Amino acid sequence: MQIEAVYNQGEIKITTPIKLKRNNIRLVMEIPDELIDTAIENIDPVLNDIYNMLGNDYNYMPSGLTDNDILLDALEEKYCR
């Protein structure tokens, strides 16, 4: 399904409200290159390995924890279910 959204000052808003069957869904957006102001920096290889280890279903949620705590919690959730 293709939907329209508007980006304004760091927020993306969907113009037509929809209700999704689940929360925590990864969405992919296509943005024309001419609209991007800065180049995307390469991700640190260690971070890339961590993201690969956690899998596509992992979603970062801001919590005030340190990066190490977040990693340990994510690994525990993934492997200790």
KOLGU-4560 file (N, C-alpha, C; in nm, 3 decimals, padded with zeros to 5 digits):
<recs>
<n_xx: 00.084 n_yy: -00.117 n_zz: 00.000 ca_xx: 00.000 ca_yy: 00.000 ca_zz: 00.000 c_xx: 00.089 c_yy: 00.123 c_zz: 00.000 mol: A seq: 1 type: MET>
<n_xx: 00.055 n_yy: 00.219 n_zz: -00.079 ca_xx: 00.129 ca_yy: 00.344 ca_zz: -00.084 c_xx: 00.043 c_yy: 00.452 c_zz: -00.019 mol: A seq: 2 type: GLN>
<n_xx: 00.104 n_yy: 00.529 n_zz: 00.073 ca_xx: 00.032 ca_yy: 00.637 ca_zz: 00.139 c_xx: 00.114 c_yy: 00.766 c_zz: 00.128 mol: A seq: 3 type: ILE>
<n_xx: 00.049 n_yy: 00.877 n_zz: 00.151 ca_xx: 00.117 ca_yy: 01.006 ca_zz: 00.145 c_xx: 00.146 c_yy: 01.052 c_zz: 00.287 mol: A seq: 4 type: GLU>
<n_xx: 00.267 n_yy: 01.109 n_zz: 00.306 ca_xx: 00.306 ca_yy: 01.165 ca_zz: 00.436 c_xx: 00.376 c_yy: 01.297 c_zz: 00.411 mol: A seq: 5 type: ALA>
<n_xx: 00.377 n_yy: 01.383 n_zz: 00.513 ca_xx: 00.441 ca_yy: 01.513 ca_zz: 00.504 c_xx: 00.549 c_yy: 01.522 c_zz: 00.611 mol: A seq: 6 type: VAL>
<n_xx: 00.669 n_yy: 01.563 n_zz: 00.569 ca_xx: 00.780 ca_yy: 01.584 ca_zz: 00.662 c_xx: 00.786 c_yy: 01.733 c_zz: 00.693 mol: A seq: 7 type: TYR>
<n_xx: 00.790 n_yy: 01.768 n_zz: 00.824 ca_xx: 00.797 ca_yy: 01.907 ca_zz: 00.864 c_xx: 00.874 c_yy: 01.917 c_zz: 00.995 mol: A seq: 8 type: ASN>
<n_xx: 00.990 n_yy: 01.980 n_zz: 00.991 ca_xx: 01.073 ca_yy: 02.005 ca_zz: 01.109 c_xx: 01.097 c_yy: 01.879 c_zz: 01.192 mol: A seq: 9 type: GLN>
<n_xx: 01.138 n_yy: 01.772 n_zz: 01.126 ca_xx: 01.176 ca_yy: 01.650 ca_zz: 01.196 c_xx: 01.062 c_yy: 01.553 c_zz: 01.223 mol: A seq: 10 type: GLY>
<n_xx: 00.941 n_yy: 01.588 n_zz: 01.188 ca_xx: 00.828 ca_yy: 01.499 ca_zz: 01.211 c_xx: 00.768 c_yy: 01.456 c_zz: 01.079 mol: A seq: 11 type: GLU>
<n_xx: 00.727 n_yy: 01.331 n_zz: 01.073 ca_xx: 00.659 ca_yy: 01.278 ca_zz: 00.955 c_xx: 00.516 c_yy: 01.248 c_zz: 00.995 mol: A seq: 12 type: ILE>
<n_xx: 00.422 n_yy: 01.306 n_zz: 00.923 ca_xx: 00.280 ca_yy: 01.285 ca_zz: 00.953 c_xx: 00.211 c_yy: 01.226 c_zz: 00.831 mol: A seq: 13 type: LYS>
<n_xx: 00.132 n_yy: 01.124 n_zz: 00.855 ca_xx: 00.055 ca_yy: 01.062 ca_zz: 00.748 c_xx: -00.067 c_yy: 01.149 c_zz: 00.722 mol: A seq: 14 type: ILE>
<n_xx: -00.090 n_yy: 01.182 n_zz: 00.594 ca_xx: -00.198 ca_yy: 01.275 ca_zz: 00.562 c_xx: -00.336 c_yy: 01.212 c_zz: 00.573 mol: A seq: 15 type: THR>
<n_xx: -00.347 n_yy: 01.083 n_zz: 00.545 ca_xx: -00.474 ca_yy: 01.013 ca_zz: 00.559 c_xx: -00.461 c_yy: 00.911 c_zz: 00.672 mol: A seq: 16 type: THR>
<n_xx: -00.534 n_yy: 00.928 n_zz: 00.782 ca_xx: -00.519 ca_yy: 00.835 ca_zz: 00.894 c_xx: -00.550 c_yy: 00.691 c_zz: 00.853 mol: A seq: 17 type: PRO>
<n_xx: -00.466 n_yy: 00.601 n_zz: 00.899 ca_xx: -00.490 ca_yy: 00.458 ca_zz: 00.879 c_xx: -00.466 c_yy: 00.388 c_zz: 01.011 mol: A seq: 18 type: ILE>
<n_xx: -00.527 n_yy: 00.274 n_zz: 01.028 ca_xx: -00.507 ca_yy: 00.193 ca_zz: 01.149 c_xx: -00.434 c_yy: 00.067 c_zz: 01.108 mol: A seq: 19 type: LYS>
<n_xx: -00.317 n_yy: 00.045 n_zz: 01.168 ca_xx: -00.238 ca_yy: -00.073 ca_zz: 01.138 c_xx: -00.273 c_yy: -00.186 c_zz: 01.235 mol: A seq: 20 type: LEU>
<n_xx: -00.256 n_yy: -00.309 n_zz: 01.192 ca_xx: -00.292 ca_yy: -00.425 ca_zz: 01.273 c_xx: -00.198 c_yy: -00.448 c_zz: 01.390 mol: A seq: 21 type: LYS>
<n_xx: -00.075 n_yy: -00.395 n_zz: 01.380 ca_xx: 00.024 ca_yy: -00.414 ca_zz: 01.486 c_xx: 00.092 c_yy: -00.281 c_zz: 01.516 mol: A seq: 22 type: ARG>
<n_xx: 00.149 n_yy: -00.273 n_zz: 01.634 ca_xx: 00.238 ca_yy: -00.163 ca_zz: 01.668 c_xx: 00.378 c_yy: -00.207 c_zz: 01.633 mol: A seq: 23 type: ASN>
<n_xx: 00.472 n_yy: -00.114 n_zz: 01.635 ca_xx: 00.612 ca_yy: -00.148 ca_zz: 01.617 c_xx: 00.638 c_yy: -00.211 c_zz: 01.481 mol: A seq: 24 type: ASN>
<n_xx: 00.605 n_yy: -00.139 n_zz: 01.376 ca_xx: 00.621 ca_yy: -00.188 ca_zz: 01.239 c_xx: 00.730 c_yy: -00.105 c_zz: 01.172 mol: A seq: 25 type: ILE>
<n_xx: 00.821 n_yy: -00.173 n_zz: 01.103 ca_xx: 00.926 ca_yy: -00.104 ca_zz: 01.029 c_xx: 00.870 c_yy: -00.062 c_zz: 00.894 mol: A seq: 26 type: ARG>
<n_xx: 00.884 n_yy: 00.065 n_zz: 00.861 ca_xx: 00.837 ca_yy: 00.119 ca_zz: 00.733 c_xx: 00.955 c_yy: 00.166 c_zz: 00.651 mol: A seq: 27 type: LEU>
<n_xx: 00.946 n_yy: 00.156 n_zz: 00.521 ca_xx: 01.051 ca_yy: 00.203 ca_zz: 00.432 c_xx: 00.995 c_yy: 00.319 c_zz: 00.351 mol: A seq: 28 type: VAL>
<n_xx: 01.071 n_yy: 00.428 n_zz: 00.347 ca_xx: 01.028 ca_yy: 00.545 ca_zz: 00.271 c_xx: 01.127 c_yy: 00.570 c_zz: 00.159 mol: A seq: 29 type: MET>
<n_xx: 01.077 n_yy: 00.616 n_zz: 00.048 ca_xx: 01.164 ca_yy: 00.654 ca_zz: -00.063 c_xx: 01.165 c_yy: 00.806 c_zz: -00.072 mol: A seq: 30 type: GLU>
<n_xx: 01.285 n_yy: 00.863 n_zz: -00.057 ca_xx: 01.301 ca_yy: 01.007 ca_zz: -00.063 c_xx: 01.391 c_yy: 01.040 c_zz: -00.180 mol: A seq: 31 type: ILE>
<n_xx: 01.347 n_yy: 01.126 n_zz: -00.271 ca_xx: 01.432 ca_yy: 01.162 ca_zz: -00.385 c_xx: 01.565 c_yy: 01.221 c_zz: -00.338 mol: A seq: 32 type: PRO>
<n_xx: 01.675 n_yy: 01.181 n_zz: -00.403 ca_xx: 01.808 ca_yy: 01.226 ca_zz: -00.365 c_xx: 01.820 c_yy: 01.378 c_zz: -00.362 mol: A seq: 33 type: ASP>
<n_xx: 01.753 n_yy: 01.446 n_zz: -00.454 ca_xx: 01.766 ca_yy: 01.592 ca_zz: -00.459 c_xx: 01.703 c_yy: 01.662 c_zz: -00.338 mol: A seq: 34 type: GLU>
<n_xx: 01.625 n_yy: 01.591 n_zz: -00.257 ca_xx: 01.565 ca_yy: 01.650 ca_zz: -00.138 c_xx: 01.649 c_yy: 01.629 c_zz: -00.013 mol: A seq: 35 type: LEU>
<n_xx: 01.753 n_yy: 01.548 n_zz: -00.022 ca_xx: 01.836 ca_yy: 01.518 ca_zz: 00.095 c_xx: 01.946 c_yy: 01.623 c_zz: 00.103 mol: A seq: 36 type: ILE>
<n_xx: 01.955 n_yy: 01.688 n_zz: 00.221 ca_xx: 02.048 ca_yy: 01.799 ca_zz: 00.241 c_xx: 02.189 c_yy: 01.751 c_zz: 00.270 mol: A seq: 37 type: ASP>
<n_xx: 02.205 n_yy: 01.645 n_zz: 00.346 ca_xx: 02.338 ca_yy: 01.597 ca_zz: 00.383 c_xx: 02.353 c_yy: 01.451 c_zz: 00.345 mol: A seq: 38 type: THR>
<n_xx: 02.475 n_yy: 01.412 n_zz: 00.322 ca_xx: 02.503 ca_yy: 01.272 ca_zz: 00.289 c_xx: 02.489 c_yy: 01.186 c_zz: 00.415 mol: A seq: 39 type: ALA>
<n_xx: 02.444 n_yy: 01.065 n_zz: 00.396 ca_xx: 02.432 ca_yy: 00.971 ca_zz: 00.507 c_xx: 02.571 c_yy: 00.916 c_zz: 00.536 mol: A seq: 40 type: ILE>
<n_xx: 02.612 n_yy: 00.927 n_zz: 00.663 ca_xx: 02.743 ca_yy: 00.876 ca_zz: 00.701 c_xx: 02.737 c_yy: 00.724 c_zz: 00.713 mol: A seq: 41 type: GLU>
<n_xx: 02.851 n_yy: 00.662 n_zz: 00.687 ca_xx: 02.858 ca_yy: 00.517 ca_zz: 00.702 c_xx: 02.842 c_yy: 00.480 c_zz: 00.849 mol: A seq: 42 type: ASN>
<n_xx: 02.769 n_yy: 00.374 n_zz: 00.875 ca_xx: 02.750 ca_yy: 00.326 ca_zz: 01.011 c_xx: 02.877 c_yy: 00.255 c_zz: 01.056 mol: A seq: 43 type: ILE>
<n_xx: 02.914 n_yy: 00.278 n_zz: 01.180 ca_xx: 03.030 ca_yy: 00.210 ca_zz: 01.238 c_xx: 03.011 c_yy: 00.059 c_zz: 01.219 mol: A seq: 44 type: ASP>
<n_xx: 03.114 n_yy: -00.013 n_zz: 01.170 ca_xx: 03.101 ca_yy: -00.157 ca_zz: 01.147 c_xx: 03.056 c_yy: -00.235 c_zz: 01.270 mol: A seq: 45 type: PRO>
<n_xx: 03.098 n_yy: -00.191 n_zz: 01.389 ca_xx: 03.056 ca_yy: -00.261 ca_zz: 01.512 c_xx: 02.906 c_yy: -00.244 c_zz: 01.532 mol: A seq: 46 type: VAL>
<n_xx: 02.854 n_yy: -00.122 n_zz: 01.511 ca_xx: 02.710 ca_yy: -00.100 ca_zz: 01.524 c_xx: 02.633 c_yy: -00.180 c_zz: 01.420 mol: A seq: 47 type: LEU>
<n_xx: 02.686 n_yy: -00.185 n_zz: 01.300 ca_xx: 02.623 ca_yy: -00.263 ca_zz: 01.194 c_xx: 02.614 c_yy: -00.410 c_zz: 01.233 mol: A seq: 48 type: ASN>
<n_xx: 02.722 n_yy: -00.464 n_zz: 01.291 ca_xx: 02.721 ca_yy: -00.604 ca_zz: 01.338 c_xx: 02.618 c_yy: -00.625 c_zz: 01.448 mol: A seq: 49 type: ASP>
<n_xx: 02.606 n_yy: -00.526 n_zz: 01.537 ca_xx: 02.508 ca_yy: -00.537 ca_zz: 01.646 c_xx: 02.367 c_yy: -00.539 c_zz: 01.589 mol: A seq: 50 type: ILE>
<n_xx: 02.337 n_yy: -00.447 n_zz: 01.494 ca_xx: 02.204 ca_yy: -00.446 ca_zz: 01.432 c_xx: 02.175 c_yy: -00.578 c_zz: 01.362 mol: A seq: 51 type: TYR>
<n_xx: 02.274 n_yy: -00.633 n_zz: 01.293 ca_xx: 02.256 ca_yy: -00.763 ca_zz: 01.226 c_xx: 02.231 c_yy: -00.873 c_zz: 01.327 mol: A seq: 52 type: ASN>
<n_xx: 02.301 n_yy: -00.868 n_zz: 01.441 ca_xx: 02.284 ca_yy: -00.970 ca_zz: 01.544 c_xx: 02.144 c_yy: -00.964 c_zz: 01.606 mol: A seq: 53 type: MET>
<n_xx: 02.094 n_yy: -00.842 n_zz: 01.627 ca_xx: 01.963 ca_yy: -00.827 ca_zz: 01.691 c_xx: 01.849 c_yy: -00.861 c_zz: 01.596 mol: A seq: 54 type: LEU>
<n_xx: 01.869 n_yy: -00.847 n_zz: 01.466 ca_xx: 01.768 ca_yy: -00.886 ca_zz: 01.369 c_xx: 01.675 c_yy: -00.771 c_zz: 01.332 mol: A seq: 55 type: GLY>
<n_xx: 01.596 n_yy: -00.795 n_zz: 01.227 ca_xx: 01.505 ca_yy: -00.692 ca_zz: 01.174 c_xx: 01.389 c_yy: -00.659 c_zz: 01.267 mol: A seq: 56 type: ASN>
<n_xx: 01.355 n_yy: -00.750 n_zz: 01.358 ca_xx: 01.242 ca_yy: -00.724 ca_zz: 01.446 c_xx: 01.279 c_yy: -00.636 c_zz: 01.566 mol: A seq: 57 type: ASP>
<n_xx: 01.407 n_yy: -00.605 n_zz: 01.583 ca_xx: 01.449 ca_yy: -00.517 ca_zz: 01.693 c_xx: 01.418 c_yy: -00.373 c_zz: 01.658 mol: A seq: 58 type: TYR>
<n_xx: 01.360 n_yy: -00.300 n_zz: 01.751 ca_xx: 01.328 ca_yy: -00.160 ca_zz: 01.730 c_xx: 01.372 c_yy: -00.080 c_zz: 01.852 mol: A seq: 59 type: ASN>
<n_xx: 01.458 n_yy: 00.019 n_zz: 01.831 ca_xx: 01.507 ca_yy: 00.102 ca_zz: 01.941 c_xx: 01.396 c_yy: 00.190 c_zz: 01.996 mol: A seq: 60 type: TYR>
<n_xx: 01.383 n_yy: 00.190 n_zz: 02.127 ca_xx: 01.286 ca_yy: 00.276 ca_zz: 02.195 c_xx: 01.363 c_yy: 00.359 c_zz: 02.298 mol: A seq: 61 type: MET>
<n_xx: 01.363 n_yy: 00.492 n_zz: 02.288 ca_xx: 01.436 ca_yy: 00.575 ca_zz: 02.385 c_xx: 01.390 c_yy: 00.547 c_zz: 02.527 mol: A seq: 62 type: PRO>
<n_xx: 01.486 n_yy: 00.527 n_zz: 02.619 ca_xx: 01.449 ca_yy: 00.491 ca_zz: 02.754 c_xx: 01.534 c_yy: 00.558 c_zz: 02.861 mol: A seq: 63 type: SER>
<n_xx: 01.639 n_yy: 00.630 n_zz: 02.822 ca_xx: 01.727 ca_yy: 00.691 ca_zz: 02.919 c_xx: 01.838 c_yy: 00.598 c_zz: 02.966 mol: A seq: 64 type: GLY>
<n_xx: 01.840 n_yy: 00.475 n_zz: 02.915 ca_xx: 01.944 ca_yy: 00.379 ca_zz: 02.952 c_xx: 02.069 c_yy: 00.404 c_zz: 02.869 mol: A seq: 65 type: LEU>
<n_xx: 02.182 n_yy: 00.354 n_zz: 02.918 ca_xx: 02.305 ca_yy: 00.364 ca_zz: 02.840 c_xx: 02.298 c_yy: 00.268 c_zz: 02.722 mol: A seq: 66 type: THR>
<n_xx: 02.385 n_yy: 00.290 n_zz: 02.624 ca_xx: 02.390 ca_yy: 00.201 ca_zz: 02.507 c_xx: 02.417 c_yy: 00.057 c_zz: 02.550 mol: A seq: 67 type: ASP>
<n_xx: 02.506 n_yy: 00.039 n_zz: 02.647 ca_xx: 02.539 ca_yy: -00.095 ca_zz: 02.695 c_xx: 02.417 c_yy: -00.162 c_zz: 02.758 mol: A seq: 68 type: ASN>
<n_xx: 02.342 n_yy: -00.088 n_zz: 02.839 ca_xx: 02.221 ca_yy: -00.142 ca_zz: 02.902 c_xx: 02.117 c_yy: -00.180 c_zz: 02.796 mol: A seq: 69 type: ASP>
<n_xx: 02.103 n_yy: -00.095 n_zz: 02.695 ca_xx: 02.008 ca_yy: -00.123 ca_zz: 02.587 c_xx: 02.046 c_yy: -00.251 c_zz: 02.513 mol: A seq: 70 type: ILE>
<n_xx: 02.176 n_yy: -00.265 n_zz: 02.483 ca_xx: 02.223 ca_yy: -00.386 ca_zz: 02.415 c_xx: 02.198 c_yy: -00.509 c_zz: 02.500 mol: A seq: 71 type: LEU>
<n_xx: 02.231 n_yy: -00.502 n_zz: 02.628 ca_xx: 02.211 ca_yy: -00.618 ca_zz: 02.716 c_xx: 02.063 c_yy: -00.653 c_zz: 02.727 mol: A seq: 72 type: LEU>
<n_xx: 01.976 n_yy: -00.553 n_zz: 02.739 ca_xx: 01.832 ca_yy: -00.578 ca_zz: 02.746 c_xx: 01.781 c_yy: -00.641 c_zz: 02.617 mol: A seq: 73 type: ASP>
<n_xx: 01.826 n_yy: -00.590 n_zz: 02.503 ca_xx: 01.782 ca_yy: -00.643 ca_zz: 02.373 c_xx: 01.829 c_yy: -00.787 c_zz: 02.355 mol: A seq: 74 type: ALA>
<n_xx: 01.953 n_yy: -00.815 n_zz: 02.394 ca_xx: 02.004 ca_yy: -00.953 ca_zz: 02.382 c_xx: 01.929 c_yy: -01.047 c_zz: 02.475 mol: A seq: 75 type: LEU>
<n_xx: 01.900 n_yy: -01.000 n_zz: 02.595 ca_xx: 01.825 ca_yy: -01.082 ca_zz: 02.689 c_xx: 01.685 c_yy: -01.111 c_zz: 02.636 mol: A seq: 76 type: GLU>
<n_xx: 01.619 n_yy: -01.008 n_zz: 02.582 ca_xx: 01.485 ca_yy: -01.027 ca_zz: 02.527 c_xx: 01.487 c_yy: -01.123 c_zz: 02.409 mol: A seq: 77 type: GLU>
<n_xx: 01.589 n_yy: -01.112 n_zz: 02.324 ca_xx: 01.596 ca_yy: -01.195 ca_zz: 02.204 c_xx: 01.628 c_yy: -01.340 c_zz: 02.236 mol: A seq: 78 type: LYS>
<n_xx: 01.722 n_yy: -01.364 n_zz: 02.328 ca_xx: 01.773 ca_yy: -01.499 ca_zz: 02.348 c_xx: 01.724 c_yy: -01.567 c_zz: 02.475 mol: A seq: 79 type: TYR>
<n_xx: 01.654 n_yy: -01.497 n_zz: 02.562 ca_xx: 01.611 ca_yy: -01.558 ca_zz: 02.688 c_xx: 01.460 c_yy: -01.567 c_zz: 02.699 mol: A seq: 80 type: CYS>
<n_xx: 01.392 n_yy: -01.573 n_zz: 02.588 ca_xx: 01.245 ca_yy: -01.584 ca_zz: 02.591 c_xx: 01.203 c_yy: -01.722 c_zz: 02.627 mol: A seq: 81 type: ARG>
</recs>
